[in-house]
């Protein structure tokens, strides 16, 4: 007979049950005869505190709690791509087909399709030695993703049998004999506890940028492959659009997008847009290399924490195949609010602003699972997880605990500004507050792969923007006419950087993505205009004549140039600029 405890108290998503001495912390249990999924948070004697990942209305004391004696785990294997799961990896599309628009309480459907047939092509043969992480075969999961079937991390030995053909994920495709002489069956399906990091050989220092196609990010505040970044900003400042842009255009093989506590319409946008978007790498639908995890604001609060761990575990699985994975968490603030709610119901000692004292360590546990690593296995595999988390501080106040705990961990801070957003300047990343601690490591890459003057240009642009902020203070006090022509020109150049370079239209077919070559050319044109302007001012030319040069408009339109026409357009504008300034000199 199945072992069970008895519910003694119900407090929203938290349930206390007695007779639980044989369970462990983080074991999954099934609550009441409705079989709701829950996870043990705390044990005191035979009493267990359980967070339930479904609605607990109608459940009361005296009902049973059934043991599974297993930790909260995810299923890993072919079929993850193109799927949309809830926070505990239940496939929402399958639930919809079987049960309609509303998720029934206690619904239990297989995480991955047990009936779908996959064509397995072995890459190892009988007699080969294998270790944890070794690739023994491949499956074409989608047109964009070749799924590598790996030996589970803690298994090693000699292949005794391996099959080629079409199988379901639960059928045995290989057998491995370990050093003790035991035969271990290998299937395409693996399970892994979500709170446990998947192992790797070693972490590698970041040296390459993850190119995003967003000018303000790639130029001023780059993120490395395997880096970690935070996007804090108030409501309406464009956090979600920035994350959507990164998911669409970032240099990653796999995208894991977690909608953690944000509004459902934002996940709907992703669901509607991604299948329609053409993947610039493969030409297929972007959804073909995307996994969506939706635990939106109208879904169970307790499952927000699980959704974060589910997402990072799926990301680690694809990383172990040697892929570059980008994981977007939108937003970690909602997860932290769920932690605060559960902590208060557990009657724990509160930390700052009511958040639990362990908030910082939980956030760091998540971000530390990102990185660029040498993967397990006998092949030379390198994989990366780049983690980008949105933070939604109330009123945009980044001094609150979630923002501060995040900033202590992440290396890139893309601070969004409400004032820029109100001016319709998007992405609203504030260049005076944001920073990237990867910039120095990336300098060599940009200077050798893009242009030898890249880092010099970037420094000059940052100086221009900082000096503009100081000059604006003077203008506000005494007016623009009080400035000399050199300072007026500096303000004009900074305005061109802001409006023609940093401003980028996510909904424009061409401007939505900008290659490094295009970014470099546009930056070079703006600085060239500025330098030639300084020479003209030194020769006593009128600033207003410089301001009216027709080439200014050409530079402003350059960002709408198709990628294949960039070099030609650049040469033409350079020639027009030289002739424009020469005509000024003749006057």
C-alpha positions in Angstrom: 0.0 0.0 0.0 1.2 3.5 -0.9 2.8 5.4 2.1 1.2 8.7 3.0 1.0 11.4 5.7 -2.0 13.5 6.9 -2.7 17.2 6.2 -2.9 19.1 9.5 -2.9 22.7 8.2 -3.5 24.6 4.9 -2.2 28.1 4.4 -2.6 29.1 0.7 0.1 27.3 -1.3 1.7 26.0 1.9 0.5 22.8 3.5 1.7 21.2 6.8 1.3 17.4 7.1 2.1 14.9 9.9 3.4 11.4 9.6 6.2 12.5 7.2 9.3 11.2 9.0 10.3 9.0 6.0 10.5 11.9 3.4 13.4 14.2 2.7 13.6 17.9 2.0 12.9 18.7 -1.7 11.1 15.4 -2.2 8.0 15.6 -4.4 4.7 14.6 -2.8 1.1 14.3 -4.1 -1.3 16.2 -2.0 -4.9 15.0 -1.3 -6.9 12.6 -3.4 -6.7 15.2 -6.2 -2.9 14.3 -6.4 -1.7 17.9 -6.5 2.1 18.2 -7.0 4.0 19.6 -4.0 7.6 19.8 -2.8 8.8 19.4 0.8 10.4 22.6 2.0 11.1 21.9 5.7 11.0 19.0 8.1 10.5 19.2 11.9 10.1 15.8 13.5 7.3 14.1 11.7 5.8 17.4 10.4 6.6 18.5 6.9 6.0 22.0 5.3 5.0 21.5 1.6 4.8 24.1 -1.1 2.1 23.1 -3.5 2.4 23.9 -7.2 -1.3 24.0 -7.9 -4.4 25.7 -6.4 -5.2 24.4 -2.9 -8.7 25.7 -2.6 -11.1 23.0 -1.2 -8.3 21.0 0.4 -8.4 20.7 4.2 -7.0 18.9 7.3 -7.3 15.1 7.4 -6.6 14.5 3.7 -3.7 12.3 2.7 -0.3 13.3 1.3 1.3 10.6 -0.8 5.1 10.0 -1.0 7.0 9.6 -4.2 10.5 9.5 -2.5 12.0 11.3 -5.5 13.2 14.9 -5.9 11.6 17.4 -8.3 13.1 16.4 -11.6 12.8 17.2 -15.3 12.7 14.8 -18.3 15.4 15.5 -20.8 15.5 14.1 -24.3 14.2 14.6 -27.9 11.0 16.6 -27.9 12.0 19.6 -25.8 12.4 21.9 -28.7 9.3 23.9 -29.9 7.6 22.9 -26.6 5.8 25.2 -24.1 5.9 23.9 -20.5 4.6 25.2 -17.3 6.9 25.8 -14.3 7.1 22.0 -13.5 7.6 20.9 -17.1 4.0 19.9 -17.8 3.4 20.3 -21.6 0.8 23.0 -21.9 0.0 22.2 -25.5 -0.8 18.5 -24.6 -2.9 19.6 -21.6 -4.9 21.9 -23.8 -5.6 19.2 -26.4 -6.7 16.8 -23.7 -8.5 19.0 -21.2 -9.2 22.4 -22.9 -8.2 25.9 -21.9 -8.0 25.3 -18.1 -5.4 23.1 -16.4 -7.3 20.6 -14.3 -6.0 20.1 -10.7 -3.7 17.1 -10.3 -3.4 16.6 -14.1 -0.6 14.1 -14.8 0.6 13.9 -18.4 4.0 12.7 -19.6 6.5 15.6 -19.8 7.9 14.3 -23.1 5.8 12.4 -25.7 6.2 8.7 -25.1 4.6 7.7 -28.5 6.6 9.8 -30.9 9.2 7.9 -33.0 12.7 9.3 -33.4 15.3 8.1 -35.9 18.4 7.2 -33.9 21.8 7.2 -35.7 24.7 5.7 -33.6 28.1 7.4 -33.5 29.7 4.7 -31.3 30.0 0.9 -31.9 30.1 -2.2 -29.7 33.4 -2.4 -27.7 33.9 1.4 -27.5 34.8 2.8 -24.1 32.4 5.5 -22.9 32.2 7.9 -20.0 29.5 10.2 -18.6 28.6 12.8 -21.3 29.9 10.7 -24.2 27.8 11.1 -27.3 26.6 7.7 -28.5 24.3 8.8 -31.3 22.2 11.6 -32.8 18.6 12.4 -33.5 17.3 15.2 -35.8 15.0 16.9 -33.3 14.1 19.8 -35.5 15.4 21.3 -38.8 17.6 23.6 -36.6 18.8 21.2 -33.8 20.7 18.0 -34.0 20.0 16.3 -30.6 23.0 14.4 -29.3 22.1 11.3 -27.2 24.6 11.2 -24.3 25.6 8.6 -21.7 24.2 9.8 -18.3 26.8 11.8 -16.3 27.6 9.1 -13.6 27.8 6.1 -16.0 30.9 4.7 -17.7 32.1 1.4 -19.2 32.1 -0.5 -22.5 29.3 -0.6 -25.0 27.9 -4.1 -25.2 25.1 -3.4 -27.7 23.9 -0.4 -29.7 21.0 -0.2 -32.2 20.3 1.9 -35.2 16.7 2.6 -36.2 13.5 4.4 -35.1 12.6 4.3 -31.4 10.5 6.0 -28.7 12.4 7.9 -26.0 11.7 5.0 -23.5 13.1 2.2 -25.6 16.7 1.0 -25.0 19.1 2.1 -27.7 22.4 0.9 -26.1 23.7 -1.2 -23.2 26.9 -0.3 -21.3 28.8 -2.7 -19.1 30.5 -0.9 -16.2 33.6 -1.9 -14.3 31.6 -4.0 -11.8 30.2 -6.1 -14.7 26.7 -4.6 -14.4 24.7 -3.9 -17.6 23.2 -0.4 -17.7 20.5 0.3 -20.2 20.7 3.6 -22.1 17.6 5.3 -23.4 17.1 8.6 -25.2 15.2 9.8 -22.1 17.1 11.1 -19.0 15.8 12.5 -15.8 17.6 15.0 -13.7 16.8 16.7 -10.3 16.3 20.4 -11.0 18.1 21.8 -8.0 21.3 19.8 -8.7 23.8 21.3 -11.1 24.8 19.0 -14.0 28.5 18.3 -13.9 31.2 19.4 -16.3 35.0 19.1 -16.6 36.0 22.7 -16.0 34.9 26.3 -16.5 36.7 28.4 -19.1 37.4 32.2 -18.8 35.2 34.3 -21.2 37.0 35.7 -24.2 34.4 36.1 -26.9 31.3 38.4 -26.9 27.8 37.0 -27.5 26.9 39.2 -30.5 23.3 40.4 -30.0 22.9 42.8 -33.0 21.8 45.5 -30.5 24.2 48.5 -30.9 24.0 49.9 -27.4 24.8 46.4 -26.0 27.5 45.2 -28.4 29.3 48.5 -28.5 29.1 49.9 -25.0 28.1 47.1 -22.7 29.0 43.7 -24.3 28.2 40.4 -22.7 30.5 37.4 -23.2 29.5 33.9 -24.3 28.7 32.2 -21.0 28.3 35.6 -19.3 25.6 36.7 -16.9 23.6 40.0 -17.2 20.7 41.7 -15.5 18.2 44.1 -17.0 16.6 46.1 -14.2 14.0 48.8 -15.0 10.6 50.2 -14.0 7.3 49.2 -15.6 7.1 50.2 -19.3 10.8 50.7 -19.8 11.2 47.9 -22.3 12.7 44.9 -20.3 10.6 42.4 -22.1 11.3 43.8 -25.6 15.0 43.8 -24.9 14.8 40.1 -23.9 12.7 39.3 -26.9 15.4 41.0 -29.1 18.1 39.0 -27.4 16.2 35.8 -27.8 15.6 36.5 -31.5 19.1 37.8 -32.6 21.7 36.7 -30.0 24.5 34.5 -31.1 23.2 31.3 -29.4 22.3 27.8 -30.8 19.5 27.2 -28.3 17.1 29.7 -26.6 15.4 28.9 -23.3 12.8 31.6 -22.4 11.2 31.6 -19.0 8.2 33.7 -18.4 8.4 33.8 -14.6 5.5 35.6 -13.0 5.1 38.2 -15.8 1.8 38.9 -17.6 0.5 36.2 -19.8 0.1 38.5 -22.8 4.0 38.7 -23.0 4.3 35.0 -23.3 1.5 35.1 -25.9 3.6 37.6 -27.9 6.5 35.2 -27.9 4.3 32.2 -28.8 2.8 34.2 -31.7 6.0 35.9 -32.9 8.7 33.2 -32.7 7.1 30.7 -35.1 6.7 33.5 -37.7 10.2 34.8 -37.3 12.9 33.6 -39.7 16.0 32.4 -37.8 18.9 34.3 -39.3 21.2 31.3 -38.7 19.2 28.5 -40.4 16.4 30.2 -42.3 13.8 28.1 -40.4 11.3 29.3 -37.8 13.0 30.6 -34.6 10.7 28.4 -32.6 12.6 25.4 -34.0 15.5 26.1 -31.5 13.4 27.5 -28.6 12.0 26.0 -25.4 9.4 28.1 -23.6 8.6 27.8 -19.9 5.5 29.8 -18.9 4.6 30.4 -15.3 2.8 33.7 -15.7 1.2 36.0 -13.1 -2.1 34.1 -13.1 -0.4 30.7 -12.6 0.6 29.2 -9.2 2.9 31.5 -7.3 4.9 28.6 -5.7 5.8 27.2 -9.1 7.8 30.4 -10.0 10.9 29.0 -8.2 10.5 25.6 -10.0 10.2 27.3 -13.4 13.6 29.0 -12.9 15.3 25.7 -12.0 13.5 23.8 -14.7 14.8 26.3 -17.3 18.4 26.2 -16.2 18.4 22.4 -16.0 17.2 22.2 -19.6 19.8 24.8 -20.6 22.5 22.7 -18.9 21.4 19.6 -20.8 21.9 21.3 -24.2 25.1 22.9 -23.0 26.4 19.4 -22.3 25.9 18.6 -26.0 28.4 21.4 -26.8 25.8 24.1 -27.7 25.7 27.8 -26.9 22.5 28.3 -24.9 21.0 31.7 -24.0 18.5 31.6 -21.1 16.1 34.5 -20.5 14.4 34.8 -17.1 11.5 37.4 -17.1 11.5 38.3 -14.3 13.6 37.2 -11.3 11.7 39.8 -9.1 8.5 37.8 -9.4 10.4 34.7 -8.3 11.8 36.6 -5.3 8.3 37.7 -4.4 7.2 34.1 -4.4 10.2 33.2 -2.1 9.1 36.1 0.2 5.5 34.7 0.3 6.6 31.2 1.1 9.1 32.4 3.7 6.5 34.4 5.5 4.1 31.5 5.5 6.9 29.3 7.0 7.3 32.0 9.7 11.0 32.4 9.0 12.9 35.4 10.3 12.5 38.1 7.5 15.4 39.9 6.0 15.4 43.3 4.3 11.9 44.5 3.1 10.4 41.1 4.2 12.5 39.0 1.7 14.1 35.9 3.2 17.6 36.2 4.5 18.8 33.6 1.9 17.5 35.6 -1.1 21.1 36.5 -2.2 22.3 32.9 -2.1 19.2 31.6 -4.0 19.8 34.2 -6.8 23.5 33.4 -6.9 22.8 29.7 -7.1 20.8 30.3 -10.3 23.3 32.6 -12.0 26.3 30.5 -11.1 24.9 27.7 -13.2 25.7 29.8 -16.3 29.2 29.9 -17.8 31.4 28.7 -20.6 32.6 25.1 -19.8 34.5 22.1 -21.1 31.7 19.4 -21.2 31.9 15.9 -19.9 32.6 13.1 -22.4 35.5 11.7 -24.4 35.0 14.3 -27.2 36.3 17.8 -27.2 33.0 19.6 -26.4 32.6 23.1 -25.2 29.3 24.5 -24.3 28.0 27.7 -22.8 25.0 29.1 -20.9 24.5 32.8 -21.1 22.0 33.9 -18.5 20.1 37.2 -18.8 17.6 38.0 -16.0 15.1 40.9 -16.0 14.6 42.6 -12.6 11.4 44.6 -12.0 12.2 46.9 -9.0 9.1 48.8 -7.7 9.2 52.3 -9.2 12.6 51.5 -10.9 14.4 51.8 -7.5 17.5 49.6 -7.9 18.4 50.1 -4.2 15.8 47.4 -3.3 17.0 44.0 -2.2 16.4 41.9 -5.4 18.3 44.4 -7.6 21.2 44.7 -5.1 21.5 40.9 -4.6 21.5 40.5 -8.4 24.1 43.2 -8.9 26.5 41.6 -6.5 26.6 38.5 -8.8 26.1 39.6 -12.4 29.0 41.1 -14.5 26.8 43.2 -16.9 24.2 45.7 -15.8 21.9 47.1 -18.5 20.0 49.7 -16.4 16.8 50.8 -18.1 15.7 54.4 -17.6 12.1 55.6 -17.3 13.0 59.0 -18.6 14.5 57.5 -21.8 11.5 55.3 -22.3 9.1 58.4 -21.9 11.2 60.1 -24.6 10.5 57.0 -26.8 14.2 56.2 -26.9 14.5 52.4 -27.1 16.3 50.3 -26.0 16.1 52.6 -23.0 19.5 51.4 -21.6 21.0 54.3 -19.6 24.6 54.7 -20.8 25.6 56.7 -17.8 24.4 54.0 -15.2 25.0 50.8 -17.1 28.3 48.8 -17.2 29.9 45.6 -18.4 32.8 44.0 -16.5 33.5 41.9 -19.7 34.6 45.0 -21.7 38.3 44.6 -21.1 38.3 40.9 -22.0 36.4 41.6 -25.2 38.7 44.4 -26.4 41.2 42.1 -28.1 38.4 40.2 -29.9 36.8 43.4 -31.3 40.1 45.0 -32.2 41.3 42.0 -34.1 38.0 40.6 -35.6 36.1 43.8 -36.3 38.4 46.9 -36.5 41.7 47.8 -35.0 40.2 51.2 -33.9 37.1 49.6 -32.3 38.1 50.1 -28.6 39.5 53.6 -29.3 36.2 54.6 -30.9 34.1 53.2 -28.0 36.2 55.1 -25.4 35.7 58.3 -27.4 31.9 57.8 -27.6 31.7 57.1 -23.9 33.7 60.3 -23.2 31.4 62.3 -25.6 28.2 61.0 -23.8 29.6 61.8 -20.3 30.7 65.3 -21.4 27.3 65.9 -23.0 25.7 65.2 -19.5 27.9 67.9 -18.0 27.3 70.4 -20.8 23.5 69.9 -20.6 23.7 71.1 -17.0 25.3 74.3 -18.2 22.7 74.7 -21.0 19.9 74.3 -18.5 21.4 77.1 -16.3 22.6 79.7 -18.8 21.3 78.6 -22.2 22.8 77.1 -25.4 24.1 80.4 -26.7 26.6 80.5 -23.8 28.5 77.6 -25.2 31.5 78.0 -27.6 31.4 76.3 -31.1 33.6 73.4 -29.9 31.1 72.5 -27.1 28.2 73.0 -29.5 29.8 70.6 -31.9 30.4 68.1 -29.0 26.7 68.3 -28.1 25.8 67.7 -31.8 28.0 64.7 -32.0 26.6 63.3 -28.8 23.1 63.8 -30.1 24.0 61.9 -33.3 25.4 59.1 -31.2 22.2 59.0 -29.1 19.6 59.3 -31.9 21.4 57.7 -34.9 23.4 55.0 -33.1 22.0 54.1 -29.6 18.4 54.4 -30.6 17.3 51.2 -32.4 13.8 50.2 -33.7 13.0 46.6 -32.6 10.0 46.6 -35.0 11.8 47.8 -38.1 12.7 45.0 -40.6 16.3 46.3 -41.1 17.1 48.2 -38.0 16.1 45.4 -35.6 19.5 43.8 -36.1 22.9 45.4 -36.7 26.0 43.3 -37.5 29.3 44.3 -35.9 30.5 45.5 -39.3 27.5 47.8 -39.7 27.9 49.0 -36.1 31.6 49.8 -36.7 30.9 51.7 -39.9 28.1 53.8 -38.4 30.2 54.7 -35.4 33.1 55.6 -37.7 30.9 57.9 -39.8 29.6 59.8 -36.7 33.1 60.2 -35.2 34.5 61.2 -38.7 31.8 63.9 -38.9 32.8 65.1 -35.5 36.6 65.2 -36.2 36.2 67.0 -39.5 33.8 69.4 -37.7 36.5 70.2 -35.1 39.0 71.0 -37.9 36.4 73.3 -39.6 35.7 75.1 -36.3 39.5 75.5 -35.8 39.5 77.3 -39.2 36.7 79.6 -38.0 33.9 78.1 -40.0 30.4 78.8 -38.7 28.9 76.1 -36.5 25.5 76.5 -38.1 26.9 75.7 -41.5 28.3 72.5 -40.1 25.0 71.7 -38.5 23.2 72.1 -41.8 25.5 69.8 -43.8 23.3 67.4 -45.9 25.6 64.4 -45.0 24.1 64.5 -41.4 20.8 63.2 -42.7 22.6 60.5 -44.7 24.4 59.3 -41.5 21.1 59.3 -39.7 19.6 57.0 -42.4 22.6 54.7 -42.6 21.1 52.4 -39.9 18.3 51.5 -42.3 20.8 50.2 -44.9 20.5 46.5 -45.7 23.5 44.5 -44.5 24.6 43.6 -48.0 24.8 47.3 -49.0 26.6 48.6 -45.9 30.1 48.8 -47.4 29.0 50.7 -50.5 26.8 53.1 -48.6 29.7 53.7 -46.2 32.0 54.7 -49.0 29.5 57.0 -50.6 28.7 58.8 -47.3 32.5 59.2 -46.6 33.0 60.8 -50.0 30.0 63.1 -49.6 31.2 64.1 -46.1 34.7 65.0 -47.5 33.2 67.0 -50.3 30.7 68.7 -48.0 33.5 69.9 -45.7 35.6 70.9 -48.7 32.8 73.1 -49.9 32.7 74.7 -46.5 36.4 75.5 -46.6 36.0 77.3 -50.0 33.3 79.6 -48.6 
